[in-house]
């Protein structure tokens, strides 16, 4: 019997809580609507209706739109959920300034961004999340002093479509061919002032043809942006294209085609106060492979390139990269390149190297060993190389039909065995 009474009381309390939340929410929604309607002559915000949920500190706008008067950028959303402290909502609606902000979450459904009449971006949904303690005073002092409290920012978008907006932006979209529709993109950034670290905990993007995932941590020196400098960088990423891609250059003079691409980086770098690399305590591993990369040129540029290549008996079509692989590592100041291969229609090149880097002056870095072997050379190209070498009085080092270049010395003054 006592258990039934307790459950009945709990159910009554929960029911009262939700009813009270609904009633109080209606009152707050009316107040907020009155504030926004009163200030509509100063801020160009429109919406069909507004709801307030005090229990979850949430404000919901239906058919929301905002136009920035200076840039004419327009943001519209079928449903915008804003989660923040109600007192801060009222303070911002009154002053039109962010005097204090400790929590803010924005959840857009069917988001669009326009510049004038031109559509720039369309997204199925988008989320923005902030936790910390920011104010107008904090922003004004960032040059001299970072915030004392931890800060967190998270952004996530799904089903994003970039449009050819104005002619000014349209020329950049040609570089994003195959990337104009983004299935998901997200990042999470945290600021830890106690340990002096800025951490991009996660950065991800997935499109129809590209996948990217990475993270980034930066340790810093200084009290604010004016004396800011990075002391350590820890970065890791992996990217690859899952289908062939094509795009054009900014000036539309070249068209590119790429069949496949993969890249991975894992690096921990220590820096000096002036931005120099501390080689003794830095490590990095980079791997990159690609296949089927071709370039097509405009008529005039193709004519100029073919004219330059004609002395080698080549044409611009011969510059197709059938495959390229590059593997490199940095450890205790030694830069190692291995298993690096380039395959073109007229030749194959293999490179391996060990270079002891000089952090004070890279030109003085010592080339302990560097060997490039060029094989499977097209007969016409081989003949042209021999003729040019003869004209300049140079004997090309060879191993049978292969050209073998062995380099020593420094990066600033390399010596090729058999030529110097």
Buried (B, 14 or more C-beta within 10 A) or exposed (E): EEEEEEEEEEEEEEEEEEEEBBEBBEEBBEBBBEBBEEBEEEEEBEBEEBBBBBEEBBBBBBBBBBBEEEEEBBBBBBBBBBBBBBEBBBBBBEEEEBEBBBBBBBBBBBBBBBBEEBBBBBBBBBBBBBBBBBBEEBEEEBEEBBBEBBBBBBBBBBBBBBBBBEEEBEBEBBEBBBBBBBBEBBBBBBBBBEEBBBBBEBBBBBBBBBBBBBBBBBBBEBEEEEEBEBBBBBBBBBBBBEEBBEBBBEEEEBBBBBBBBBBBBBBBBBBEEEEEBBBEEBBBBBBBBBBBBBBBBBEEBBEEBBEEBEEBBBEBBBBBBBBBBBBBBBEEBBBBBEEBBBBBBBBBBBBBBBBBBBBEEEEBBBBEEBBBBBBEBBEEBBEBBEEEBEEEEEEBBEEEEBBBBBBBEBBEEEEBEEEE
